[in-house]
Amino acid sequence: MIPYIEGKAYFGKITKQLLHHIPPHSIIIIDHEDLDIVAAEDIVRKKVLAVINRKCSMTGQLPRTGIPLLEKHNIPVFDVDLFRNRKIKKTSYVKIEEKALFYLENDSWIKSGRITHYNESLIAKKREQGTSNFENLYKNFAKNSLDHASLELPLFLDAINELPIYDCMVNKVVFVVARGAGVQNDVQVIKRFMKQMNCIILAVDGASTFLYEYQINPDFIIGDMDSIPTNIKAYTTQFIAHSYMDGFSPGQERLKKLSVESTSIPFPGMSEDLAIMLAYVSKANHIFTLGCRNSCVELIEKGRKGMGSTILTRMFAGEKISDLKEMDKCLHIPKNVQLIEESLWEEHLNITEEF
């Protein structure tokens, strides 16, 4: 049965940016093909009432999706097929009823499109399609990755030679925190150690937002700055704007508009690759990553057709990298854990504050 939904809706083309600016318990209208787990986690945290997607929320091309997480939290997801090309306002009053989307205009309900509701059977069907499609998906992704890694190798090596060395990272444990699936659970598990250890924390873009919520102040924020909060100037940190190899840096332009000073560093690939390599060339003792992406599905969810730069980064610096993923599962800790006792961490991983 399709749930009845009515209320104020907020529209945004980029889901993560939209979620920064809406109040809890809102309806959101998005353009987000294959709604991924990271976006779904953000939607759950924002206590969104319902999701209306103008694109296909589950194409059946990927073996995993964020839709089951939303279903688990009773957040209905609808794809909408609009009857006409109407300009979507940033805010509208809408309702979903009888398999259709209605907009309130001049005190009248206007039927604007047909909707598809992601119920349990449709989700299962799409997941099965994604699982069946994975081999072809992987073949194409692997070919693109290896082709690009080969082409980018000279540029990658030249870029490494130009990276600055940060003395504060020398012989230090460095945490690189990105906004990957499940990262907040991982941060909750080890946040006590991140606060107590004499370590350096590099936050990749939007990861800074939840780190600040946990009273963890990153030493650096690195990225194109498209996911940082507008009040970021209030925080004490160093900003590194990831730039293209020609020197153009959208991130630095965004920070200038917020009157925030930054250093621009060109590097091929993703911002988390840059963060890892900065720690490596600065002679970090060890690099622990949280929320960093290193698989075919994770990178495709991010909109990447290959992972050439990540392959090169991991081959270059791999002996100093440990990926911390789904720590709550390996320590048998409930998902809603807020704090882990130090003795439990040491018992399972034999790690102390000296690391």
C-alpha positions as CSV (number, residue, x, y, z in Angstrom):
1,M,0.0,0.0,0.0
2,I,1.4,3.4,-1.0
3,P,1.6,5.7,2.0
4,Y,-0.2,9.1,2.0
5,I,2.3,11.9,2.2
6,E,1.6,15.6,2.4
7,G,3.7,18.6,3.4
8,K,6.3,21.2,2.5
9,A,8.9,19.9,0.1
10,Y,12.4,21.2,-0.6
11,F,14.1,20.7,-3.9
12,G,17.8,20.4,-4.6
13,K,19.8,19.0,-7.5
14,I,22.7,17.9,-5.2
15,T,21.4,15.8,-2.3
16,K,24.2,16.4,0.2
17,Q,24.0,20.1,-0.3
18,L,20.2,20.1,0.0
19,L,20.4,18.3,3.4
20,H,22.5,21.0,4.8
21,H,19.7,23.6,4.6
22,I,16.4,21.8,5.3
23,P,14.7,21.4,8.7
24,P,14.1,17.9,10.1
25,H,11.0,16.0,9.1
26,S,10.9,17.6,5.6
27,I,9.9,16.1,2.3
28,I,12.8,16.3,-0.2
29,I,12.7,16.4,-4.0
30,I,16.0,15.3,-5.6
31,D,17.7,14.4,-8.9
32,H,19.8,11.4,-7.7
33,E,20.1,8.3,-9.8
34,D,21.0,5.1,-7.8
35,L,20.5,6.7,-4.4
36,D,23.6,5.4,-2.5
37,I,24.2,4.4,1.1
38,V,26.1,7.6,2.0
39,A,23.2,9.7,0.9
40,A,20.7,7.4,2.6
41,E,22.6,7.7,5.9
42,D,22.5,11.5,5.6
43,I,18.8,11.4,4.9
44,V,18.2,9.2,8.0
45,R,20.3,11.6,10.2
46,K,18.2,14.5,8.9
47,K,15.0,12.7,9.8
48,V,13.6,13.3,6.3
49,L,9.8,12.5,6.1
50,A,9.9,11.2,2.4
51,V,12.0,11.2,-0.7
52,I,10.7,12.1,-4.1
53,N,13.3,11.4,-6.9
54,R,13.0,12.8,-10.4
55,K,15.5,10.2,-11.5
56,C,15.6,6.4,-10.9
57,S,16.5,5.7,-7.3
58,M,17.4,2.1,-8.2
59,T,18.4,1.3,-11.8
60,G,19.3,-2.3,-11.1
61,Q,22.8,-1.7,-12.3
62,L,24.4,-1.8,-8.8
63,P,24.5,-4.7,-6.3
64,R,23.8,-2.4,-3.4
65,T,21.8,0.7,-2.7
66,G,20.7,3.0,0.1
67,I,17.0,2.3,-0.4
68,P,16.8,-0.6,2.0
69,L,18.2,1.6,4.8
70,L,15.5,4.2,4.2
71,E,12.8,1.5,4.2
72,K,14.2,0.2,7.5
73,H,13.8,3.7,9.0
74,N,10.2,4.0,7.5
75,I,11.3,6.8,5.0
76,P,9.3,6.1,1.8
77,V,11.0,6.6,-1.5
78,F,9.1,7.6,-4.7
79,D,10.3,8.0,-8.3
80,V,8.2,10.5,-10.1
81,D,7.5,10.7,-13.8
82,L,6.4,14.3,-14.4
83,F,3.6,14.9,-17.0
84,R,5.3,18.0,-18.2
85,N,8.5,19.9,-18.0
86,R,7.6,22.1,-15.1
87,K,10.1,24.3,-13.2
88,I,10.5,22.9,-9.7
89,K,10.6,25.6,-7.0
90,K,13.0,25.4,-4.2
91,T,10.1,24.9,-1.8
92,S,6.6,23.7,-2.7
93,Y,3.6,22.1,-0.9
94,V,3.0,18.6,-2.2
95,K,1.1,15.4,-1.6
96,I,1.3,11.9,-2.8
97,E,-2.0,10.1,-3.2
98,E,-3.4,7.4,-5.5
99,K,0.0,6.7,-7.2
100,A,0.4,10.4,-8.2
101,L,2.2,13.5,-7.2
102,F,0.2,16.7,-6.6
103,Y,1.4,20.3,-6.2
104,L,-0.6,22.9,-4.4
105,E,-1.1,25.9,-6.7
106,N,-3.5,28.8,-6.1
107,D,-5.3,26.7,-3.4
108,S,-5.9,23.8,-5.9
109,W,-4.2,20.5,-6.1
110,I,-2.6,20.0,-9.5
111,K,-1.8,16.4,-10.6
112,S,1.8,16.6,-11.8
113,G,3.1,13.1,-12.3
114,R,2.9,9.4,-11.7
115,I,4.9,7.9,-8.9
116,T,6.6,4.6,-8.3
117,H,6.9,3.5,-4.7
118,Y,9.8,1.4,-3.6
119,N,8.2,-1.4,-1.7
120,E,9.8,-4.6,-0.5
121,S,9.2,-6.6,-3.6
122,L,10.5,-3.9,-6.0
123,I,13.6,-3.4,-3.9
124,A,14.3,-7.1,-3.9
125,K,13.9,-7.3,-7.7
126,K,16.2,-4.3,-8.3
127,R,18.9,-5.8,-5.9
128,E,18.7,-9.1,-7.7
129,Q,19.2,-7.3,-11.1
130,G,22.2,-5.5,-9.6
131,T,23.8,-8.7,-8.3
132,S,23.4,-10.3,-11.7
133,N,24.9,-7.3,-13.4
134,F,27.9,-7.0,-11.2
135,E,30.3,-9.1,-13.3
136,N,29.8,-6.8,-16.4
137,L,30.0,-3.8,-14.2
138,Y,33.3,-4.9,-12.7
139,K,34.8,-5.8,-16.0
140,N,34.2,-2.3,-17.4
141,F,35.3,-0.6,-14.2
142,A,38.5,-2.7,-14.0
143,K,39.4,-1.9,-17.6
144,N,38.8,1.8,-17.2
145,S,40.8,1.8,-13.9
146,L,43.8,0.0,-15.4
147,D,43.8,2.1,-18.6
148,H,43.6,5.3,-16.6
149,A,46.3,4.2,-14.1
150,S,48.7,3.5,-17.0
151,L,48.0,6.9,-18.6
152,E,48.1,8.8,-15.3
153,L,51.3,7.2,-13.9
154,P,53.8,9.9,-15.2
155,L,51.4,12.7,-14.0
156,F,50.9,11.0,-10.7
157,L,54.7,10.7,-10.0
158,D,55.3,14.3,-11.0
159,A,52.5,15.4,-8.7
160,I,54.0,13.5,-5.7
161,N,57.3,15.2,-6.2
162,E,55.6,18.6,-5.9
163,L,53.6,17.9,-2.8
164,P,54.5,20.0,0.3
165,I,55.8,18.3,3.4
166,Y,53.9,19.1,6.6
167,D,56.3,18.8,9.6
168,C,53.3,18.3,12.0
169,M,52.7,14.9,10.5
170,V,56.3,13.6,10.7
171,N,56.4,10.3,12.8
172,K,52.7,10.8,13.8
173,V,49.7,8.6,13.4
174,V,47.5,10.2,10.9
175,F,43.7,9.6,10.4
176,V,42.2,10.3,7.0
177,V,38.5,10.6,7.4
178,A,36.2,10.6,4.3
179,R,32.4,10.5,4.0
180,G,32.0,6.9,3.0
181,A,29.3,4.4,4.0
182,G,29.1,3.6,7.7
183,V,32.0,6.0,8.6
184,Q,30.1,7.6,11.5
185,N,29.7,4.3,13.2
186,D,33.5,3.8,12.8
187,V,34.2,7.2,14.2
188,Q,32.0,6.6,17.2
189,V,33.9,3.4,18.0
190,I,37.3,5.0,18.0
191,K,36.6,8.7,18.7
192,R,37.9,8.4,22.2
193,F,41.3,7.5,20.9
194,M,41.3,10.1,18.2
195,K,40.7,12.7,20.9
196,Q,43.3,11.4,23.3
197,M,46.1,10.3,21.0
198,N,48.8,12.7,19.8
199,C,47.6,12.3,16.2
200,I,46.8,14.3,13.1
201,I,43.4,14.2,11.6
202,L,42.7,15.0,7.9
203,A,39.0,15.4,7.1
204,V,38.0,15.1,3.5
205,D,35.3,17.7,2.7
206,G,31.9,16.8,4.4
207,A,33.6,14.4,6.9
208,S,34.4,17.6,8.8
209,T,30.8,18.2,9.6
210,F,30.2,15.1,11.7
211,L,33.7,15.2,13.2
212,Y,32.8,18.6,14.7
213,E,29.5,17.2,16.0
214,Y,31.6,14.6,17.9
215,Q,33.9,17.4,19.3
216,I,36.8,16.1,17.1
217,N,38.6,19.1,15.5
218,P,40.4,18.1,12.3
219,D,43.9,19.5,11.8
220,F,43.2,19.8,8.1
221,I,40.2,19.9,5.8
222,I,41.0,18.7,2.3
223,G,38.9,18.7,-0.8
224,D,36.8,20.7,-3.3
225,M,34.8,22.1,-0.4
226,D,31.4,21.4,-1.8
227,S,30.1,19.7,1.4
228,I,31.4,22.0,4.1
229,P,29.0,24.0,6.3
230,T,28.7,27.7,5.7
231,N,29.8,28.4,9.2
232,I,33.2,26.7,8.7
233,K,35.1,29.9,9.3
234,A,34.2,29.5,13.0
235,Y,36.5,26.4,13.2
236,T,40.2,26.4,13.7
237,T,41.9,24.3,11.0
238,Q,44.0,24.4,7.9
239,F,42.2,24.3,4.6
240,I,43.8,22.5,1.6
241,A,41.8,23.1,-1.6
242,H,42.2,20.2,-4.0
243,S,42.8,21.7,-7.4
244,Y,42.9,20.4,-11.0
245,M,46.4,19.9,-12.5
246,D,46.0,23.2,-14.4
247,G,45.8,25.0,-11.1
248,F,42.1,25.8,-11.2
249,S,40.6,25.1,-7.7
250,P,36.7,25.3,-7.3
251,G,37.3,24.6,-3.6
252,Q,39.5,27.7,-3.2
253,E,36.9,29.8,-4.9
254,R,34.2,28.5,-2.6
255,L,36.4,29.3,0.4
256,K,37.1,32.8,-0.8
257,K,33.4,33.5,-0.9
258,L,33.3,32.5,2.8
259,S,36.4,34.7,3.5
260,V,38.4,31.6,4.4
261,E,42.1,31.3,3.5
262,S,43.4,28.1,2.0
263,T,46.3,26.4,0.3
264,S,45.6,25.1,-3.2
265,I,47.3,21.8,-4.1
266,P,47.0,20.1,-7.6
267,F,46.8,16.4,-7.6
268,P,45.2,13.8,-10.0
269,G,42.4,11.7,-8.6
270,M,40.2,12.1,-5.5
271,S,40.7,14.3,-2.5
272,E,41.1,11.3,-0.2
273,D,44.0,10.1,-2.5
274,L,45.6,13.5,-2.0
275,A,45.1,13.4,1.8
276,I,46.8,10.0,2.0
277,M,49.7,11.0,-0.2
278,L,50.2,14.2,1.8
279,A,50.5,12.1,5.0
280,Y,52.8,9.7,3.2
281,V,55.3,12.3,1.8
282,S,55.2,14.0,5.2
283,K,56.6,10.8,6.7
284,A,53.6,9.9,8.9
285,N,54.3,6.9,11.1
286,H,51.1,5.2,10.0
287,I,47.9,6.2,8.1
288,F,44.5,5.0,9.3
289,T,41.6,5.7,6.9
290,L,37.9,5.8,7.8
291,G,35.2,6.2,5.2
292,C,37.7,6.1,2.3
293,R,36.6,4.3,-0.9
294,N,38.7,1.5,-2.4
295,S,36.2,-0.8,-4.2
296,C,34.4,-0.9,-7.5
297,V,30.9,-0.4,-6.0
298,E,32.0,2.4,-3.7
299,L,33.7,4.3,-6.5
300,I,30.8,3.8,-8.9
301,E,28.4,5.1,-6.2
302,K,30.6,8.2,-6.1
303,G,30.1,8.7,-9.9
304,R,33.5,7.3,-10.9
305,K,34.0,5.1,-13.9
306,G,37.4,3.9,-12.7
307,M,39.8,4.1,-9.8
308,G,43.2,4.7,-11.5
309,S,44.4,7.3,-9.0
310,T,43.3,5.1,-6.0
311,I,45.2,2.1,-7.5
312,L,48.3,4.2,-7.9
313,T,48.0,5.7,-4.4
314,R,47.5,2.3,-2.7
315,M,50.4,0.7,-4.5
316,F,52.6,3.7,-3.6
317,A,51.7,4.1,0.0
318,G,50.0,0.8,0.9
319,E,52.5,-0.4,3.5
320,K,51.5,2.5,5.7
321,I,47.8,2.4,5.2
322,S,45.2,0.5,7.4
323,D,41.5,0.8,6.4
324,L,39.2,0.9,9.4
325,K,35.8,-0.2,8.1
326,E,32.7,-1.5,9.9
327,M,34.5,-1.6,13.3
328,D,31.2,-2.0,15.1
329,K,30.8,-5.3,13.4
330,C,34.2,-6.7,14.1
331,L,33.9,-5.6,17.8
332,H,30.3,-6.9,18.0
333,I,29.1,-3.4,19.1
334,P,25.5,-2.3,18.4
335,K,25.0,0.2,15.7
336,N,23.7,2.8,18.1
337,V,26.8,2.8,20.3
338,Q,27.8,6.2,21.6
339,L,31.1,5.3,23.3
340,I,33.4,2.3,23.6
341,E,35.3,1.6,26.8
342,E,39.0,1.9,26.4
343,S,39.6,-1.6,27.9
344,L,37.3,-3.1,25.2
345,W,39.2,-1.5,22.4
346,E,42.5,-2.7,23.8
347,E,41.2,-6.2,24.5
348,H,40.1,-6.7,20.9
349,L,42.8,-4.8,19.0
350,N,45.7,-4.6,21.6
351,I,46.1,-0.9,20.9
352,T,46.9,1.7,23.6
353,E,47.2,5.4,23.5
354,E,50.8,5.1,22.5
355,F,49.6,3.2,19.4
